[in-house]
Amino acid sequence: MCSSEAQARIASNVFRYLSESSDWWEVESKICDKCSTHYLTGKRSKDAEAMLLVPLSVNLVLDFEAIESILSCLPSVAKVTLALQDGDTNVVFYDVASGIVHPPQQVKTTGDDEASTDN
């Protein structure tokens, strides 16, 4: 993951974005004692369920193992939202959950030029 200082800066920027620009409710910044990962909790609206967000740089390379590592280290929730920051203001959100599976392999059927998926 990012260095502790870089992740703290990104977490601060995403916190500010959620609190000031996006009108989220009850946004709090936290640090996981187990893995020292900065994360945020908050609600998209006043009556919504609280969400757990992990602020990361958009330049961070994430594979399935890195995502599973993030999910296993943080407090147990059904899903985590990755808040990927590009620059100082742009934030893109991706919901991820445990049990990620690779998409099915594409296979060619006999006599068919089109690829189909193997379900």
N, C-alpha and C positions, 0 to 999 in steps of 0.2 A: 504494500500500500504506500501511500504518500508518507513523507516524513511527518513527524508529530507537529512541527511548526507549520508546514504547508497545509496539513489537514485542519489544524485549528483556524487558519486564515480562511480556508474554504468554508468551514462550518460557520464561521462568523458572517461571511458574505451571504450564505444561504439563509441563515437565521434572519438577517436583516431583510433579505428579499421576501421571505415568508411573512414576517411581522409587519413590514411597511408597505410593500408593493402588492402583495397577494391577499391581504386581509385574512390570513389564517388566525385561528384562535388558540390560546394557551400554548404558544410555542415555547419550548424549553430546550436548552442546550445541556447535554450530558456527556459523560465519558464512561465507557465500559471499564470497570476495574480489571476484568479478566484479560482484555487484549489492548487496552488503552486507545480504543477507537472512539472518535468523537461521533456522536449521533444526536439527532433532534427528535422531539416528540411534538405533536401538534394536531389540530383539527382543521379540516378544510372549511368547515362552517361551525357555527356555535353548537349545533345539535349533532354533529357528525361524531363518529367513533374516532378515538385517538389513533394516530398513525406513528410509526417509527421510520425515520428517514436517515439515511447515511449519506452525508455530503462527501463527494469525491470529485477529483479533477476529471474533466472530459478526456484528458490525455492519458489517463491511467488505463493500462491494458488489463481487461478483466476476462478471465476464462472461467469455466465451470468450477474449477477447484478454488479460485479466488472468491467467487461468489459464495460457495458453500462454506468457506472459511469465515466470511463475514457473517453469514446466517447463523453459524454454530457458536460464534463468540458473543453475540448480542442477546439481550433478554428474549425469551421465547415468545414469538408472535406468529400469526398465520402467514404474514407476508411483511416484507421490508421494502421500502421505496428508496431506490438509489436516486439521489439528487446530484446529477452531474453538472458541474459548473464549467462554463467556457467564458473566460475573461472575468470581468468583475460583476456582470449583471445577468447574463444569460444562464438559465437553469432549466435542464430537461429532466423529467421524472420518469423512472422506469420501475414498475412493480415487479418484484421477484419473490419466489416462494421456494421452500425446500422441496426436493424431489424433481428438480429440473432434469428433463430428458432431452437427448439429442433428437433432432427431427429425423423422420424416417429416411433411409437411403433411397436414392432414385435408382430404379432399375429399368432396363429396356425390355419390352416384351417382344417376342419373336414376330418378325414381319411388321413391326410398328416403328415408324420413325420418331414418334413422340415418346418422351420419357414419362413414366407414370410412377406413382409412389406405391410402395409396398406397405400395406396396412396390416 
